[in-house]
């Protein structure tokens, strides 16, 4: 079973599996496949989970048949530790699903090496689940990137992004690996250069089902689409402050359904005049954040006081 503990002969490689925030989030329409077209700017943070990869090259598994089943290979090649509390069925875990999707691509493209080394992946979880910070998607992307490297599969980044999009809508941004304008379901990515920033992030204990949010009658689903050039040129309207037309369409819906989110957002809004920025929610919630002006970001005592006074867990983090 994938949860069993195995010994590794080589040293362990540790990778940050970073969080993301959405500086704004618009829905521009519904697609024929049932998904919604989005527009957003993703920022990656220097805060997240950690994944530890241990290569067991003393127990190579021969890939005798490139038509082998990816699910079977996953169970032969991966040991996943630290994830039992996330999914009751390990095959539902995004780390496992990402590895399976990568192996399936290698099988289909007939690029599996003659043998592969089993790998133990240990998840050191820090990001709360269901917070809109992309923790599970980041775990999946980090897994795909590292397995591609460790197994020397030589899958291109563009191909990894396409594979990742099938695992989860937020997986591509973490494979892309830099701040980006995102369109489509989040897989159409354009790099954007933004100034370094510090944020006060609050993670209220609340979770609203995403399907319920997308079905909510008050959710705006017809925001006018903006061009990439417009989004790039108007960064001053959403980086530190959030000016019209930029907003997160999920914020009023989630705040109405989850009092803890409304409370956390209200707390940050009370600090806006001091930090010269606009508080907002990331993704479909429940985490909220406040961009910090550089003069405030250096005042560690004040920030510690704000975290201590917050109505829920709080963190001061930076852009990656």
C-alpha positions in Angstrom: 0.0 0.0 0.0 1.1 3.5 -0.7 0.9 4.6 3.0 3.5 2.0 4.1 6.8 3.3 5.4 9.9 2.4 3.4 13.6 3.1 3.9 15.5 5.3 1.4 19.1 4.8 0.7 19.8 8.3 -0.6 19.5 11.7 0.9 16.1 13.4 1.0 15.3 16.4 -1.2 13.0 19.0 0.3 10.9 21.3 -1.8 8.6 24.2 -0.7 5.1 23.7 -2.0 4.0 27.3 -2.0 0.7 28.9 -1.4 -1.0 31.3 -3.8 -3.3 34.3 -3.5 -5.6 35.8 -6.1 -5.2 39.6 -6.2 -8.6 39.7 -7.9 -10.9 37.0 -9.3 -13.5 37.5 -12.1 -15.9 35.1 -13.8 -16.4 36.1 -17.4 -18.9 33.4 -18.5 -19.8 29.8 -18.5 -18.1 27.3 -20.9 -19.8 24.6 -23.0 -18.1 22.0 -20.8 -19.8 23.3 -17.7 -16.7 25.0 -16.3 -16.5 28.8 -15.9 -14.0 31.1 -17.7 -12.0 33.1 -15.1 -9.7 36.1 -15.1 -7.3 36.5 -12.2 -3.7 37.5 -11.2 -2.0 34.8 -9.2 0.8 35.6 -6.7 2.9 32.8 -5.3 4.0 33.2 -1.6 7.1 32.2 0.3 4.9 30.2 2.7 3.4 26.8 2.2 3.7 23.1 2.7 6.9 21.1 2.4 7.4 17.9 0.4 10.3 15.6 1.2 11.3 13.2 -1.7 13.5 10.2 -0.9 14.8 8.2 -3.9 15.1 4.5 -3.3 17.6 3.7 -6.1 18.5 0.4 -4.4 15.2 -1.1 -5.5 14.7 -0.2 -9.1 11.4 -1.3 -10.7 11.7 -2.5 -14.3 9.3 -1.0 -16.8 9.1 -4.1 -18.9 5.9 -3.0 -20.7 5.2 0.6 -21.6 1.5 -0.3 -21.7 1.5 -1.0 -18.0 -1.3 0.6 -16.0 -0.4 4.0 -14.4 -2.4 3.2 -11.3 -0.5 -0.1 -10.7 2.8 1.7 -11.3 1.9 4.4 -8.8 1.3 1.8 -6.1 4.6 0.1 -7.0 6.7 3.3 -7.2 5.3 5.7 -4.6 5.1 5.7 -0.8 3.1 8.6 0.5 3.4 9.6 4.2 1.7 12.3 6.2 -1.5 12.4 4.1 -3.9 10.1 5.9 -5.9 12.9 7.5 -6.5 14.6 4.1 -8.2 11.9 2.1 -9.8 8.7 3.4 -8.9 7.0 0.1 -5.2 7.6 -0.8 -6.0 7.4 -4.5 -8.1 10.6 -4.1 -5.1 12.5 -2.8 -3.9 15.1 -5.3 -0.3 14.0 -4.9 -1.2 10.4 -5.9 -3.4 11.7 -8.7 -0.6 13.9 -10.0 1.9 11.1 -10.1 -0.6 8.8 -11.8 -1.3 11.5 -14.5 2.4 11.9 -15.1 3.0 8.2 -15.5 -0.1 7.9 -17.7 1.4 10.6 -20.0 4.8 8.8 -20.1 3.0 5.5 -20.9 0.9 7.1 -23.7 3.9 8.9 -25.2 6.0 5.7 -25.0 8.7 7.6 -23.0 9.0 5.5 -19.8 12.6 4.7 -19.0 13.6 1.0 -18.7 13.5 1.2 -15.0 12.3 3.6 -12.3 13.3 4.1 -8.7 10.6 3.9 -6.0 10.2 7.2 -4.2 8.9 8.1 -0.7 7.1 11.4 -0.5 6.5 12.8 2.9 4.0 15.7 3.2 4.7 18.3 5.9 1.3 20.1 5.9 1.1 23.8 7.0 -1.5 25.3 4.8 -5.2 24.9 5.9 -7.4 23.0 3.5 -10.3 24.7 1.8 -8.8 28.2 2.3 -8.3 29.3 -1.3 -4.5 29.1 -0.9 -4.1 26.3 -3.4 -2.4 23.9 -1.0 -3.5 20.6 -2.6 -2.9 21.9 -6.1 0.6 23.1 -5.1 1.3 19.7 -3.6 0.3 18.1 -6.9 2.4 20.5 -9.0 5.5 20.1 -6.8 5.1 16.3 -7.1 4.9 16.4 -10.9 7.9 18.7 -11.2 10.0 16.6 -8.8 9.1 13.2 -10.2 9.7 14.5 -13.7 13.2 15.5 -12.6 14.0 12.5 -10.4 12.7 9.9 -12.9 14.3 11.9 -15.8 11.1 11.7 -17.9 11.9 15.0 -19.7 8.3 16.2 -20.0 8.3 19.8 -21.0 6.8 22.5 -18.8 4.0 23.2 -21.3 3.1 19.5 -21.3 3.2 19.4 -17.5 0.8 22.3 -17.4 -1.6 20.5 -19.7 -1.4 17.4 -17.6 -1.8 19.4 -14.4 -4.9 21.1 -15.6 -6.6 17.7 -15.7 -5.6 17.1 -12.1 -6.9 20.4 -10.8 -7.7 23.9 -12.1 -5.1 25.6 -9.9 -2.3 23.1 -10.6 -0.9 24.9 -13.7 0.1 28.1 -11.9 2.3 26.1 -9.5 4.0 24.4 -12.5 4.3 27.7 -14.2 6.2 28.8 -11.1 5.8 32.6 -11.2 3.2 35.3 -10.8 0.8 35.3 -13.7 -2.3 36.5 -15.3 -4.6 33.5 -15.7 -7.5 33.0 -18.0 -9.7 30.0 -19.1 -10.1 27.8 -16.1 -6.7 29.0 -14.9 -4.5 27.1 -17.3 -3.9 30.0 -19.8 -1.0 31.8 -18.1 0.9 34.9 -18.9 3.8 36.0 -16.7 3.6 39.3 -15.0 6.3 41.2 -13.0 5.0 42.6 -9.8 6.8 44.4 -7.0 7.8 42.4 -3.9 5.1 42.5 -1.3 4.4 41.5 2.3 0.9 40.3 3.3 -1.1 39.8 6.5 -3.0 36.6 5.9 -5.9 35.3 8.1 -7.3 31.8 7.8 -10.7 31.6 9.5 -12.1 28.1 10.2 -14.8 28.1 7.6 -15.4 26.2 4.4 -18.1 26.7 1.8 -18.5 24.1 -0.8 -17.2 25.3 -4.2 -20.1 23.8 -6.1 -22.5 25.6 -3.8 -20.8 28.8 -4.5 -20.8 28.5 -8.3 -24.5 27.7 -8.1 -25.4 30.6 -5.8 -27.9 33.0 -7.4 -26.0 36.1 -6.3 -22.6 35.1 -7.8 -21.6 37.4 -10.6 -20.8 35.3 -13.7 -20.7 37.9 -16.5 -17.8 40.2 -15.7 -16.5 42.0 -18.8 -13.4 40.3 -20.0 -10.2 42.4 -19.9 -7.2 42.1 -22.2 -3.9 40.9 -21.0 -2.3 44.3 -21.8 -5.1 46.1 -19.8 -4.4 43.9 -16.7 -0.7 44.4 -17.0 -1.0 48.2 -17.4 -3.6 48.6 -14.5 -1.6 46.7 -11.9 -1.8 49.8 -9.6 -5.6 49.1 -9.4 -5.2 45.7 -7.8 -1.8 45.2 -6.3 -1.9 47.3 -3.2 -5.4 48.7 -3.5 -8.4 47.1 -5.2 -10.1 49.6 -7.4 -13.1 49.2 -9.8 -13.5 47.1 -11.9 -11.2 44.7 -10.0 -12.7 42.6 -7.2 -13.3 39.0 -6.1 -16.8 37.9 -7.3 -16.9 35.2 -4.5 -16.3 37.6 -1.6 -19.9 38.8 -1.0 -21.3 35.3 -1.4 -18.8 33.7 1.0 -19.1 36.5 3.5 -22.9 36.0 3.6 -22.6 32.2 4.1 -19.6 32.1 6.5 -19.7 34.6 9.4 -16.1 33.7 10.3 -14.9 34.9 6.9 -16.9 38.1 7.3 -15.4 38.7 10.7 -11.8 38.1 9.5 -12.3 40.4 6.5 -13.9 43.1 8.7 -10.8 42.9 11.0 -8.4 43.5 8.1 -10.6 46.3 6.7 -10.1 48.1 10.1 -6.4 48.2 9.4 -6.6 49.5 5.8 -5.9 53.1 6.6 -2.7 52.2 8.4 -1.4 49.9 5.7 -2.6 51.9 2.7 -4.1 48.8 1.1 -7.3 47.0 0.5 -8.3 43.8 2.3 -9.7 41.0 0.2 -10.4 37.3 0.0 -8.4 34.9 -2.1 -9.9 32.3 -4.5 -13.3 31.1 -3.3 -12.2 31.5 0.3 -11.9 31.2 3.2 -8.5 32.9 3.6 -8.4 36.7 3.5 -5.4 39.0 3.2 -4.2 42.5 3.4 -1.3 43.9 1.3 1.2 45.7 3.5 2.9 49.0 2.7 6.6 48.8 2.9 6.7 51.2 5.9 4.4 48.8 7.9 6.0 45.5 6.7 9.2 46.4 8.5 7.5 47.0 11.9 7.6 43.4 13.2 6.3 44.4 16.7 3.2 46.0 15.2 2.5 43.1 12.9 2.9 40.6 15.8 0.3 42.6 17.7 -2.1 42.5 14.7 -1.7 38.7 14.4 -2.2 38.3 18.1 -5.4 40.4 18.0 -6.8 38.7 15.0 -10.1 36.7 15.3 -8.4 33.6 13.8 -5.0 32.3 12.9 -2.8 34.9 11.1 0.5 34.9 9.3 2.8 37.6 7.9 4.2 36.2 4.6 5.9 37.6 1.5 5.7 37.1 -2.3 7.9 34.3 -3.6 
